[in-house]
Amino acid sequence: MTSSETVPLSQDQQALQDTLRGFLADQLPSAALRAALETPVGYSPELHARLAGEFGLTGLTIPREFGGLGMSQAEASVVHTELGRVLYPGPYLSSALAAGVLLATGDRAAQERWLPLLAEGSVIATVAAAGEDGHWGFGPDSARAERVPGGWRLYGHRWYVLAAHAADLVVVPAMTESSRAMFLADPRSLGCTVSGQLGLDVTRRVCVTAFDEAPAMLIGAGEVAAAALEQAERDFLLATAAEAAGGLGWCLDAAIAYARNREQFGQSIGSFHAVAQACVDILAAFQEVSAAVRHAAVTAAEGSAEAPKAAHVAALRAGEAYRAVTESAIHLFGGNGLSWEHDVHLYYRRAWSAERLAGGPQAHRDAISGPAGP
Protein backbone atom coordinates (compact mmCIF):
# COMPACT_ATOMS: atom_id res chain seq x y z
CA MET A 1 0.00 0.00 0.00
CA THR A 2 1.25 3.49 -0.86
CA SER A 3 0.09 6.89 0.35
CA SER A 4 -1.53 7.49 -3.02
CA GLU A 5 -3.87 4.55 -2.46
CA THR A 6 -6.51 5.79 -0.07
CA VAL A 7 -7.79 3.10 2.30
CA PRO A 8 -11.53 3.64 2.66
CA LEU A 9 -13.06 4.25 6.06
CA SER A 10 -14.78 1.29 7.67
CA GLN A 11 -18.50 1.55 8.36
CA ASP A 12 -17.83 2.34 12.02
CA GLN A 13 -15.24 4.98 11.13
CA GLN A 14 -17.61 6.55 8.61
CA ALA A 15 -20.35 6.64 11.23
CA LEU A 16 -17.96 8.25 13.71
CA GLN A 17 -17.01 10.88 11.13
CA ASP A 18 -20.59 11.68 10.17
CA THR A 19 -21.86 11.87 13.74
CA LEU A 20 -18.98 13.98 15.00
CA ARG A 21 -19.15 16.33 12.01
CA GLY A 22 -22.84 16.95 12.55
CA PHE A 23 -22.39 17.49 16.27
CA LEU A 24 -19.51 19.94 15.87
CA ALA A 25 -21.27 21.87 13.11
CA ASP A 26 -24.17 22.38 15.52
CA GLN A 27 -22.16 23.00 18.70
CA LEU A 28 -19.14 24.92 17.37
CA PRO A 29 -20.21 27.29 14.61
CA SER A 30 -18.03 30.30 13.95
CA ALA A 31 -19.70 32.48 16.55
CA ALA A 32 -19.28 29.86 19.28
CA LEU A 33 -15.64 29.31 18.36
CA ARG A 34 -14.88 33.00 18.51
CA ALA A 35 -16.67 33.34 21.84
CA ALA A 36 -14.66 30.45 23.28
CA LEU A 37 -11.39 31.99 22.12
CA GLU A 38 -12.14 35.10 24.15
CA THR A 39 -12.48 33.21 27.45
CA PRO A 40 -9.59 32.89 29.92
CA VAL A 41 -8.96 29.24 29.01
CA GLY A 42 -9.59 29.68 25.27
CA TYR A 43 -12.10 26.86 24.86
CA SER A 44 -15.47 25.68 26.18
CA PRO A 45 -15.08 23.25 29.11
CA GLU A 46 -18.76 22.36 28.68
CA LEU A 47 -18.26 21.27 25.07
CA HIS A 48 -15.10 19.41 26.03
CA ALA A 49 -17.07 17.55 28.70
CA ARG A 50 -19.76 16.61 26.17
CA LEU A 51 -17.17 15.27 23.72
CA ALA A 52 -15.78 13.18 26.58
CA GLY A 53 -19.11 12.00 27.98
CA GLU A 54 -21.29 11.58 24.89
CA PHE A 55 -18.63 10.43 22.43
CA GLY A 56 -15.95 9.03 24.71
CA LEU A 57 -13.35 10.95 22.72
CA THR A 58 -10.98 11.54 25.63
CA GLY A 59 -10.71 7.78 26.07
CA LEU A 60 -10.70 6.89 22.38
CA THR A 61 -7.30 5.15 22.28
CA ILE A 62 -7.15 4.22 25.98
CA PRO A 63 -7.72 0.47 26.56
CA ARG A 64 -11.07 -0.63 27.92
CA GLU A 65 -9.46 -1.92 31.13
CA PHE A 66 -8.75 1.72 32.01
CA GLY A 67 -12.18 3.02 31.01
CA GLY A 68 -11.45 3.91 27.38
CA LEU A 69 -12.75 2.70 24.04
CA GLY A 70 -9.60 0.85 22.99
CA MET A 71 -9.49 2.17 19.43
CA SER A 72 -6.46 2.73 17.20
CA GLN A 73 -4.77 5.62 15.44
CA ALA A 74 -6.99 4.88 12.42
CA GLU A 75 -10.03 6.04 14.42
CA ALA A 76 -8.07 8.80 16.15
CA SER A 77 -7.15 10.22 12.75
CA VAL A 78 -10.85 10.47 11.85
CA VAL A 79 -11.47 12.42 15.06
CA HIS A 80 -8.52 14.77 14.56
CA THR A 81 -9.69 15.49 11.02
CA GLU A 82 -13.12 16.57 12.23
CA LEU A 83 -11.67 18.63 15.08
CA GLY A 84 -9.33 20.32 12.61
CA ARG A 85 -12.24 21.06 10.31
CA VAL A 86 -13.79 23.33 12.96
CA LEU A 87 -10.48 24.44 14.54
CA TYR A 88 -11.49 22.87 17.85
CA PRO A 89 -9.53 24.80 20.49
CA GLY A 90 -9.86 22.40 23.46
CA PRO A 91 -7.15 20.23 25.06
CA TYR A 92 -8.09 16.97 23.34
CA LEU A 93 -4.81 16.40 21.51
CA SER A 94 -2.59 17.19 24.48
CA SER A 95 -4.37 14.68 26.73
CA ALA A 96 -4.36 12.01 24.03
CA LEU A 97 -0.59 12.35 23.64
CA ALA A 98 -0.03 12.11 27.39
CA ALA A 99 -2.21 9.01 27.61
CA GLY A 100 -0.17 7.42 24.83
CA VAL A 101 3.06 7.99 26.75
CA LEU A 102 1.58 6.48 29.91
CA LEU A 103 0.62 3.40 27.93
CA ALA A 104 4.00 3.16 26.20
CA THR A 105 6.12 3.43 29.36
CA GLY A 106 4.17 0.65 31.04
CA ASP A 107 4.24 2.02 34.60
CA ARG A 108 1.24 0.16 36.01
CA ALA A 109 0.74 2.34 39.06
CA ALA A 110 0.75 5.52 36.97
CA GLN A 111 -1.59 3.93 34.43
CA GLU A 112 -4.11 2.85 37.05
CA ARG A 113 -4.08 6.27 38.67
CA TRP A 114 -4.25 8.52 35.63
CA LEU A 115 -5.67 6.70 32.61
CA PRO A 116 -9.23 6.31 33.98
CA LEU A 117 -9.28 10.03 34.79
CA LEU A 118 -7.99 10.92 31.33
CA ALA A 119 -10.51 8.56 29.74
CA GLU A 120 -13.44 10.23 31.45
CA GLY A 121 -12.09 13.68 30.70
CA SER A 122 -11.90 14.84 34.31
CA VAL A 123 -8.14 15.39 34.05
CA ILE A 124 -6.30 17.34 31.35
CA ALA A 125 -2.73 16.39 30.55
CA THR A 126 -0.01 17.42 28.13
CA VAL A 127 3.48 16.49 26.97
CA ALA A 128 6.37 18.95 27.37
CA ALA A 129 8.76 17.57 24.75
CA ALA A 130 9.88 20.28 22.32
CA GLY A 131 13.01 22.35 22.45
CA GLU A 132 13.09 25.99 21.45
CA ASP A 133 13.49 24.96 17.80
CA GLY A 134 10.42 22.73 17.99
CA HIS A 135 12.34 19.45 17.74
CA TRP A 136 11.23 16.52 19.86
CA GLY A 137 13.89 14.21 21.25
CA PHE A 138 16.49 13.68 23.92
CA GLY A 139 19.63 15.76 23.70
CA PRO A 140 21.84 18.40 25.32
CA ASP A 141 18.98 20.93 25.46
CA SER A 142 16.50 18.51 27.06
CA ALA A 143 15.08 19.05 30.49
CA ARG A 144 17.23 17.34 33.09
CA ALA A 145 16.31 15.40 36.20
CA GLU A 146 18.21 14.86 39.42
CA ARG A 147 17.51 12.30 42.09
CA VAL A 148 17.00 13.72 45.57
CA PRO A 149 15.97 12.11 48.83
CA GLY A 150 12.38 10.98 48.35
CA GLY A 151 12.15 11.41 44.59
CA TRP A 152 13.24 13.45 41.58
CA ARG A 153 13.52 17.12 40.64
CA LEU A 154 13.26 18.61 37.12
CA TYR A 155 15.20 21.52 35.64
CA GLY A 156 15.07 23.32 32.29
CA HIS A 157 12.58 24.67 29.76
CA ARG A 158 10.24 23.14 27.19
CA TRP A 159 8.52 25.07 24.41
CA TYR A 160 5.33 24.67 22.34
CA VAL A 161 3.58 22.77 25.15
CA LEU A 162 -0.06 22.32 24.12
CA ALA A 163 -2.69 23.44 26.63
CA ALA A 164 -0.25 23.59 29.54
CA HIS A 165 -2.23 26.53 30.92
CA ALA A 166 -5.18 24.19 31.53
CA ALA A 167 -3.31 20.98 32.38
CA ASP A 168 -3.48 19.02 35.61
CA LEU A 169 -0.61 16.74 34.62
CA VAL A 170 2.45 17.14 32.39
CA VAL A 171 4.62 14.39 30.92
CA VAL A 172 8.26 15.46 30.67
CA PRO A 173 11.08 13.68 28.81
CA ALA A 174 14.33 14.47 30.62
CA MET A 175 17.95 13.41 30.82
CA THR A 176 19.19 11.92 34.08
CA GLU A 177 22.84 11.46 34.98
CA SER A 178 22.80 8.01 33.39
CA SER A 179 20.01 7.79 30.81
CA ARG A 180 16.98 9.13 29.02
CA ALA A 181 13.85 9.08 31.16
CA MET A 182 10.18 10.01 31.29
CA PHE A 183 8.56 11.81 34.21
CA LEU A 184 5.19 13.04 35.42
CA ALA A 185 4.92 16.46 37.03
CA ASP A 186 2.24 18.72 38.42
CA PRO A 187 2.29 21.98 36.39
CA ARG A 188 0.90 23.82 39.41
CA SER A 189 3.61 22.64 41.77
CA LEU A 190 6.28 24.83 43.30
CA GLY A 191 9.15 24.90 40.84
CA CYS A 192 7.03 24.66 37.71
CA THR A 193 6.07 27.82 35.80
CA VAL A 194 3.75 27.90 32.80
CA SER A 195 3.81 30.96 30.53
CA GLY A 196 1.84 31.65 27.39
CA GLN A 197 3.91 31.54 24.20
CA LEU A 198 3.04 34.06 21.52
CA GLY A 199 2.15 32.66 18.14
CA LEU A 200 0.03 33.19 15.05
CA ASP A 201 -2.60 30.59 15.94
CA VAL A 202 -5.29 32.06 18.16
CA THR A 203 -7.23 28.77 18.18
CA ARG A 204 -4.53 26.73 19.93
CA ARG A 205 -2.73 27.94 23.01
CA VAL A 206 0.84 26.80 23.47
CA CYS A 207 3.06 27.52 26.44
CA VAL A 208 6.60 27.56 27.70
CA THR A 209 7.11 25.42 30.79
CA ALA A 210 10.02 26.15 33.11
CA PHE A 211 11.21 23.64 35.71
CA ASP A 212 13.33 24.70 38.67
CA GLU A 213 13.56 21.93 41.24
CA ALA A 214 10.05 20.85 40.23
CA PRO A 215 9.08 17.57 41.91
CA ALA A 216 8.50 14.70 39.49
CA MET A 217 7.76 10.98 39.35
CA LEU A 218 9.80 8.63 37.17
CA ILE A 219 7.65 6.41 34.90
CA GLY A 220 10.22 5.01 32.47
CA ALA A 221 13.91 5.09 31.60
CA GLY A 222 16.33 4.04 28.88
CA GLU A 223 14.98 2.47 25.72
CA VAL A 224 11.45 2.45 27.11
CA ALA A 225 11.50 6.23 27.50
CA ALA A 226 13.06 6.72 24.06
CA ALA A 227 10.43 4.52 22.40
CA ALA A 228 7.62 6.29 24.24
CA LEU A 229 8.82 9.69 23.05
CA GLU A 230 9.19 8.47 19.46
CA GLN A 231 5.64 7.15 19.54
CA ALA A 232 4.34 10.41 21.03
CA GLU A 233 6.00 12.39 18.25
CA ARG A 234 4.53 10.06 15.62
CA ASP A 235 1.06 10.40 17.12
CA PHE A 236 1.48 14.17 17.26
CA LEU A 237 2.49 14.37 13.61
CA LEU A 238 -0.42 12.16 12.61
CA ALA A 239 -2.85 14.30 14.57
CA THR A 240 -1.69 17.64 13.19
CA ALA A 241 -1.62 16.25 9.64
CA ALA A 242 -5.18 15.00 10.11
CA GLU A 243 -6.20 18.39 11.46
CA ALA A 244 -4.73 19.95 8.32
CA ALA A 245 -6.79 17.57 6.18
CA GLY A 246 -9.87 18.74 8.04
CA GLY A 247 -8.92 22.36 7.53
CA LEU A 248 -8.40 21.73 3.83
CA GLY A 249 -11.87 20.19 3.69
CA TRP A 250 -13.30 23.35 5.22
CA CYS A 251 -11.41 25.50 2.68
CA LEU A 252 -12.76 23.37 -0.16
CA ASP A 253 -16.35 23.71 1.02
CA ALA A 254 -15.92 27.46 1.57
CA ALA A 255 -14.42 27.93 -1.90
CA ILE A 256 -17.20 25.97 -3.60
CA ALA A 257 -19.87 27.91 -1.72
CA TYR A 258 -18.17 31.18 -2.64
CA ALA A 259 -18.01 30.20 -6.32
CA ARG A 260 -21.67 29.21 -6.37
CA ASN A 261 -23.15 32.09 -4.42
CA ARG A 262 -21.16 35.15 -5.46
CA GLU A 263 -21.90 37.10 -8.61
CA GLN A 264 -19.82 39.63 -10.55
CA PHE A 265 -20.84 41.52 -13.66
CA GLY A 266 -24.16 39.71 -13.61
CA GLN A 267 -22.81 36.16 -13.68
CA SER A 268 -21.75 33.55 -11.14
CA ILE A 269 -18.16 34.05 -10.04
CA GLY A 270 -17.69 30.31 -10.42
CA SER A 271 -17.81 30.74 -14.19
CA PHE A 272 -14.49 32.61 -14.12
CA HIS A 273 -11.58 30.35 -15.02
CA ALA A 274 -9.34 31.53 -12.18
CA VAL A 275 -12.00 30.78 -9.57
CA ALA A 276 -12.79 27.38 -11.04
CA GLN A 277 -9.09 26.51 -11.21
CA ALA A 278 -8.60 27.56 -7.58
CA CYS A 279 -11.37 25.16 -6.52
CA VAL A 280 -9.80 22.35 -8.53
CA ASP A 281 -6.39 23.00 -6.96
CA ILE A 282 -7.87 22.96 -3.45
CA LEU A 283 -9.66 19.71 -4.21
CA ALA A 284 -6.43 18.12 -5.46
CA ALA A 285 -4.55 19.22 -2.33
CA PHE A 286 -7.31 17.93 -0.09
CA GLN A 287 -7.33 14.53 -1.79
CA GLU A 288 -3.54 14.16 -1.69
CA VAL A 289 -3.25 15.11 1.98
CA SER A 290 -6.22 12.95 2.98
CA ALA A 291 -4.62 9.96 1.25
CA ALA A 292 -1.26 10.54 2.96
CA VAL A 293 -2.90 10.96 6.37
CA ARG A 294 -5.04 7.87 5.95
CA HIS A 295 -2.03 5.80 4.85
CA ALA A 296 0.00 6.99 7.84
CA ALA A 297 -2.84 6.32 10.29
CA VAL A 298 -3.46 2.79 9.02
CA THR A 299 0.29 2.10 9.02
CA ALA A 300 0.47 3.21 12.65
CA ALA A 301 -2.57 1.12 13.59
CA GLU A 302 -0.90 -1.94 12.03
CA GLY A 303 2.28 -1.33 14.03
CA SER A 304 4.45 -1.17 10.92
CA ALA A 305 8.10 -0.16 11.15
CA GLU A 306 7.29 2.36 8.39
CA ALA A 307 4.87 4.24 10.68
CA PRO A 308 7.30 6.97 11.86
CA LYS A 309 8.43 7.81 8.32
CA ALA A 310 4.83 7.72 7.04
CA ALA A 311 3.87 10.20 9.77
CA HIS A 312 6.64 12.57 8.70
CA VAL A 313 5.57 12.27 5.05
CA ALA A 314 1.98 13.07 5.98
CA ALA A 315 3.03 15.99 8.17
CA LEU A 316 5.27 17.44 5.45
CA ARG A 317 2.65 17.18 2.71
CA ALA A 318 -0.12 18.43 4.98
CA GLY A 319 1.88 21.42 6.20
CA GLU A 320 2.92 22.57 2.74
CA ALA A 321 -0.55 22.08 1.24
CA TYR A 322 -2.36 23.72 4.16
CA ARG A 323 -0.22 26.84 3.96
CA ALA A 324 -0.59 27.10 0.19
CA VAL A 325 -4.33 26.51 0.18
CA THR A 326 -5.18 28.95 2.96
CA GLU A 327 -3.11 31.63 1.28
CA SER A 328 -4.86 30.90 -2.02
CA ALA A 329 -8.24 30.98 -0.29
CA ILE A 330 -7.55 34.43 1.10
CA HIS A 331 -6.85 35.72 -2.41
CA LEU A 332 -9.88 33.86 -3.76
CA PHE A 333 -12.16 35.55 -1.29
CA GLY A 334 -10.91 38.94 -2.43
CA GLY A 335 -8.46 39.46 0.40
CA ASN A 336 -11.20 39.78 3.00
CA GLY A 337 -9.76 36.74 4.73
CA LEU A 338 -7.15 39.07 6.16
CA SER A 339 -9.85 40.81 8.16
CA TRP A 340 -11.28 39.42 11.39
CA GLU A 341 -14.74 38.91 9.88
CA HIS A 342 -13.91 35.97 7.61
CA ASP A 343 -12.88 32.70 9.24
CA VAL A 344 -10.30 31.83 6.58
CA HIS A 345 -7.66 33.86 8.38
CA LEU A 346 -8.05 31.56 11.40
CA TYR A 347 -7.22 28.58 9.21
CA TYR A 348 -4.33 30.50 7.65
CA ARG A 349 -2.93 31.14 11.12
CA ARG A 350 -3.33 27.49 12.11
CA ALA A 351 -1.63 26.34 8.92
CA TRP A 352 1.42 28.53 9.38
CA SER A 353 1.90 27.77 13.06
CA ALA A 354 1.02 24.06 13.25
CA GLU A 355 4.01 22.72 11.34
CA ARG A 356 6.41 24.67 13.57
CA LEU A 357 5.29 22.71 16.62
CA ALA A 358 7.47 19.72 15.72
CA GLY A 359 10.53 21.26 14.11
CA GLY A 360 9.21 22.50 10.77
CA PRO A 361 9.45 21.12 7.23
CA GLN A 362 13.19 20.47 7.29
CA ALA A 363 12.84 18.19 10.31
CA HIS A 364 10.38 16.09 8.33
CA ARG A 365 12.66 15.99 5.28
CA ASP A 366 15.59 14.88 7.43
CA ALA A 367 13.50 12.11 8.98
CA ILE A 368 12.17 10.96 5.62
CA SER A 369 15.66 10.75 4.09
CA GLY A 370 16.98 8.82 7.08
CA PRO A 371 16.62 5.11 7.88
CA ALA A 372 13.09 3.73 8.12
CA GLY A 373 13.68 2.23 11.54
CA PRO A 374 14.24 -1.21 13.02
C-alpha positions in Angstrom: 0.0 0.0 0.0 1.3 3.5 -0.9 0.1 6.9 0.4 -1.5 7.5 -3.0 -3.9 4.5 -2.5 -6.5 5.8 -0.1 -7.8 3.1 2.3 -11.5 3.6 2.7 -13.1 4.2 6.1 -14.8 1.3 7.7 -18.5 1.6 8.4 -17.8 2.3 12.0 -15.2 5.0 11.1 -17.6 6.6 8.6 -20.4 6.6 11.2 -18.0 8.3 13.7 -17.0 10.9 11.1 -20.6 11.7 10.2 -21.9 11.9 13.7 -19.0 14.0 15.0 -19.2 16.3 12.0 -22.8 17.0 12.5 -22.4 17.5 16.3 -19.5 19.9 15.9 -21.3 21.9 13.1 -24.2 22.4 15.5 -22.2 23.0 18.7 -19.1 24.9 17.4 -20.2 27.3 14.6 -18.0 30.3 13.9 -19.7 32.5 16.6 -19.3 29.9 19.3 -15.6 29.3 18.4 -14.9 33.0 18.5 -16.7 33.3 21.8 -14.7 30.4 23.3 -11.4 32.0 22.1 -12.1 35.1 24.1 -12.5 33.2 27.4 -9.6 32.9 29.9 -9.0 29.2 29.0 -9.6 29.7 25.3 -12.1 26.9 24.9 -15.5 25.7 26.2 -15.1 23.2 29.1 -18.8 22.4 28.7 -18.3 21.3 25.1 -15.1 19.4 26.0 -17.1 17.5 28.7 -19.8 16.6 26.2 -17.2 15.3 23.7 -15.8 13.2 26.6 -19.1 12.0 28.0 -21.3 11.6 24.9 -18.6 10.4 22.4 -15.9 9.0 24.7 -13.3 10.9 22.7 -11.0 11.5 25.6 -10.7 7.8 26.1 -10.7 6.9 22.4 -7.3 5.2 22.3 -7.1 4.2 26.0 -7.7 0.5 26.6 -11.1 -0.6 27.9 -9.5 -1.9 31.1 -8.8 1.7 32.0 -12.2 3.0 31.0 -11.4 3.9 27.4 -12.7 2.7 24.0 -9.6 0.8 23.0 -9.5 2.2 19.4 -6.5 2.7 17.2 -4.8 5.6 15.4 -7.0 4.9 12.4 -10.0 6.0 14.4 -8.1 8.8 16.2 -7.2 10.2 12.7 -10.9 10.5 11.9 -11.5 12.4 15.1 -8.5 14.8 14.6 -9.7 15.5 11.0 -13.1 16.6 12.2 -11.7 18.6 15.1 -9.3 20.3 12.6 -12.2 21.1 10.3 -13.8 23.3 13.0 -10.5 24.4 14.5 -11.5 22.9 17.8 -9.5 24.8 20.5 -9.9 22.4 23.5 -7.1 20.2 25.1 -8.1 17.0 23.3 -4.8 16.4 21.5 -2.6 17.2 24.5 -4.4 14.7 26.7 -4.4 12.0 24.0 -0.6 12.4 23.6 0.0 12.1 27.4 -2.2 9.0 27.6 -0.2 7.4 24.8 3.1 8.0 26.8 1.6 6.5 29.9 0.6 3.4 27.9 4.0 3.2 26.2 6.1 3.4 29.4 4.2 0.7 31.0 4.2 2.0 34.6 1.2 0.2 36.0 0.7 2.3 39.1 0.7 5.5 37.0 -1.6 3.9 34.4 -4.1 2.8 37.0 -4.1 6.3 38.7 -4.3 8.5 35.6 -5.7 6.7 32.6 -9.2 6.3 34.0 -9.3 10.0 34.8 -8.0 10.9 31.3 -10.5 8.6 29.7 -13.4 10.2 31.4 -12.1 13.7 30.7 -11.9 14.8 34.3 -8.1 15.4 34.1 -6.3 17.3 31.3 -2.7 16.4 30.5 0.0 17.4 28.1 3.5 16.5 27.0 6.4 18.9 27.4 8.8 17.6 24.7 9.9 20.3 22.3 13.0 22.3 22.4 13.1 26.0 21.5 13.5 25.0 17.8 10.4 22.7 18.0 12.3 19.4 17.7 11.2 16.5 19.9 13.9 14.2 21.2 16.5 13.7 23.9 19.6 15.8 23.7 21.8 18.4 25.3 19.0 20.9 25.5 16.5 18.5 27.1 15.1 19.1 30.5 17.2 17.3 33.1 16.3 15.4 36.2 18.2 14.9 39.4 17.5 12.3 42.1 17.0 13.7 45.6 16.0 12.1 48.8 12.4 11.0 48.3 12.2 11.4 44.6 13.2 13.5 41.6 13.5 17.1 40.6 13.3 18.6 37.1 15.2 21.5 35.6 15.1 23.3 32.3 12.6 24.7 29.8 10.2 23.1 27.2 8.5 25.1 24.4 5.3 24.7 22.3 3.6 22.8 25.1 -0.1 22.3 24.1 -2.7 23.4 26.6 -0.3 23.6 29.5 -2.2 26.5 30.9 -5.2 24.2 31.5 -3.3 21.0 32.4 -3.5 19.0 35.6 -0.6 16.7 34.6 2.4 17.1 32.4 4.6 14.4 30.9 8.3 15.5 30.7 11.1 13.7 28.8 14.3 14.5 30.6 18.0 13.4 30.8 19.2 11.9 34.1 22.8 11.5 35.0 22.8 8.0 33.4 20.0 7.8 30.8 17.0 9.1 29.0 13.9 9.1 31.2 10.2 10.0 31.3 8.6 11.8 34.2 5.2 13.0 35.4 4.9 16.5 37.0 2.2 18.7 38.4 2.3 22.0 36.4 0.9 23.8 39.4 3.6 22.6 41.8 6.3 24.8 43.3 9.1 24.9 40.8 7.0 24.7 37.7 6.1 27.8 35.8 3.7 27.9 32.8 3.8 31.0 30.5 1.8 31.7 27.4 3.9 31.5 24.2 3.0 34.1 21.5 2.1 32.7 18.1 0.0 33.2 15.1 -2.6 30.6 15.9 -5.3 32.1 18.2 -7.2 28.8 18.2 -4.5 26.7 19.9 -2.7 27.9 23.0 0.8 26.8 23.5 3.1 27.5 26.4 6.6 27.6 27.7 7.1 25.4 30.8 10.0 26.1 33.1 11.2 23.6 35.7 13.3 24.7 38.7 13.6 21.9 41.2 10.0 20.8 40.2 9.1 17.6 41.9 8.5 14.7 39.5 7.8 11.0 39.3 9.8 8.6 37.2 7.6 6.4 34.9 10.2 5.0 32.5 13.9 5.1 31.6 16.3 4.0 28.9 15.0 2.5 25.7 11.4 2.5 27.1 11.5 6.2 27.5 13.1 6.7 24.1 10.4 4.5 22.4 7.6 6.3 24.2 8.8 9.7 23.1 9.2 8.5 19.5 5.6 7.2 19.5 4.3 10.4 21.0 6.0 12.4 18.3 4.5 10.1 15.6 1.1 10.4 17.1 1.5 14.2 17.3 2.5 14.4 13.6 -0.4 12.2 12.6 -2.8 14.3 14.6 -1.7 17.6 13.2 -1.6 16.2 9.6 -5.2 15.0 10.1 -6.2 18.4 11.5 -4.7 19.9 8.3 -6.8 17.6 6.2 -9.9 18.7 8.0 -8.9 22.4 7.5 -8.4 21.7 3.8 -11.9 20.2 3.7 -13.3 23.4 5.2 -11.4 25.5 2.7 -12.8 23.4 -0.2 -16.4 23.7 1.0 -15.9 27.5 1.6 -14.4 27.9 -1.9 -17.2 26.0 -3.6 -19.9 27.9 -1.7 -18.2 31.2 -2.6 -18.0 30.2 -6.3 -21.7 29.2 -6.4 -23.2 32.1 -4.4 -21.2 35.1 -5.5 -21.9 37.1 -8.6 -19.8 39.6 -10.6 -20.8 41.5 -13.7 -24.2 39.7 -13.6 -22.8 36.2 -13.7 -21.8 33.5 -11.1 -18.2 34.1 -10.0 -17.7 30.3 -10.4 -17.8 30.7 -14.2 -14.5 32.6 -14.1 -11.6 30.3 -15.0 -9.3 31.5 -12.2 -12.0 30.8 -9.6 -12.8 27.4 -11.0 -9.1 26.5 -11.2 -8.6 27.6 -7.6 -11.4 25.2 -6.5 -9.8 22.4 -8.5 -6.4 23.0 -7.0 -7.9 23.0 -3.4 -9.7 19.7 -4.2 -6.4 18.1 -5.5 -4.5 19.2 -2.3 -7.3 17.9 -0.1 -7.3 14.5 -1.8 -3.5 14.2 -1.7 -3.3 15.1 2.0 -6.2 12.9 3.0 -4.6 10.0 1.3 -1.3 10.5 3.0 -2.9 11.0 6.4 -5.0 7.9 5.9 -2.0 5.8 4.9 0.0 7.0 7.8 -2.8 6.3 10.3 -3.5 2.8 9.0 0.3 2.1 9.0 0.5 3.2 12.7 -2.6 1.1 13.6 -0.9 -1.9 12.0 2.3 -1.3 14.0 4.4 -1.2 10.9 8.1 -0.2 11.1 7.3 2.4 8.4 4.9 4.2 10.7 7.3 7.0 11.9 8.4 7.8 8.3 4.8 7.7 7.0 3.9 10.2 9.8 6.6 12.6 8.7 5.6 12.3 5.1 2.0 13.1 6.0 3.0 16.0 8.2 5.3 17.4 5.5 2.7 17.2 2.7 -0.1 18.4 5.0 1.9 21.4 6.2 2.9 22.6 2.7 -0.5 22.1 1.2 -2.4 23.7 4.2 -0.2 26.8 4.0 -0.6 27.1 0.2 -4.3 26.5 0.2 -5.2 28.9 3.0 -3.1 31.6 1.3 -4.9 30.9 -2.0 -8.2 31.0 -0.3 -7.6 34.4 1.1 -6.9 35.7 -2.4 -9.9 33.9 -3.8 -12.2 35.6 -1.3 -10.9 38.9 -2.4 -8.5 39.5 0.4 -11.2 39.8 3.0 -9.8 36.7 4.7 -7.2 39.1 6.2 -9.9 40.8 8.2 -11.3 39.4 11.4 -14.7 38.9 9.9 -13.9 36.0 7.6 -12.9 32.7 9.2 -10.3 31.8 6.6 -7.7 33.9 8.4 -8.0 31.6 11.4 -7.2 28.6 9.2 -4.3 30.5 7.7 -2.9 31.1 11.1 -3.3 27.5 12.1 -1.6 26.3 8.9 1.4 28.5 9.4 1.9 27.8 13.1 1.0 24.1 13.2 4.0 22.7 11.3 6.4 24.7 13.6 5.3 22.7 16.6 7.5 19.7 15.7 10.5 21.3 14.1 9.2 22.5 10.8 9.4 21.1 7.2 13.2 20.5 7.3 12.8 18.2 10.3 10.4 16.1 8.3 12.7 16.0 5.3 15.6 14.9 7.4 13.5 12.1 9.0 12.2 11.0 5.6 15.7 10.7 4.1 17.0 8.8 7.1 16.6 5.1 7.9 13.1 3.7 8.1 13.7 2.2 11.5 14.2 -1.2 13.0 
